[in-house]
Amino acid sequence: MKKTTFLIVGKHAVLEALKNPNRKIERVFLTEDAQKKLNRENQNFNLFKKINVFYKSRKELDNLCGRDETAHQGLVAEVEQLEELTLKEFIIENKKKNLNLIALEEVSDPRNIGSIIRSAVAFKMDGIIVKARSYPSKSKLLYKSASGGVEHLKIFKVSNLNTALKYLKSKDFWISAFDISAKKDFTKSDWKGKNVLLFGSEGFGIKNKTLNNSDFKYKIEINENIESLNISNTVSIVCHYISKKIDE
């Protein structure tokens, strides 16, 4: 049975999808200007050799992509979803001493999730756990914001986040919640071993039931004149710091 397809847009999202041998791509649409720009940037056009390529005007691509304010940069691909590894399969197969997973509760904005994925890849996180019903898996905005990161990160979609956290605790993971009510600065821990970095939405934070499943609560020290940071900025700061600590 053929899988359903959807569109992803933007230079980095499309090029990284083309480089991914596990990604099935039905066809690519691009403008002549986009091709010229790729040629000037010495992008490898062999990536397009076995793909059906259709040249379109910018207006035609605008119409194809719809009105969701996503800048396609003259490059659009029709793709299938990647094959998914379950969280349990990943844990069983992975033997790394240090593992860092991000977990998101009720974070649903595709731009924020895409930016979080981008940061997770940049700072060498091992995967991200999302609630299946709130993860916009076919969002053009998500793929564009992730800048190709979706092709390089394990994304685990779970039906119940608390069940997933309890399972991970049984596998020797520490659950660290980043919450505005926390007292301890996250830079005071060494972050060795297996960690789940738990974040909630900007509007509602982490639910009490989920907080009760955490082992630690942390905050990021910021200027008192600013109440909070954007969720994607928060995750990026934490991932960058932990990545450096692990490499020490």
Protein Blocks (a to p, Z undefined) as FASTA:
>chain_A
ZZdddddedjklmmmmmmmmkbccfbdcddfklmmmmmmnopafklmmmpccddddfklm
mmmnopnhpaekhpacdddddddddfklmmmmpccfbdcddddehiabfklmmmmmmmmm
mnopabdcddfklmcfkbfklmmmnnomlmmcccdddfblklmmmmmmmnopacddddfk
bmbdfklpgoiajdddddddfklopafklmmmpmbdcdddddfkbmbdcfklmmmmmmmm
mmmmmmZZ
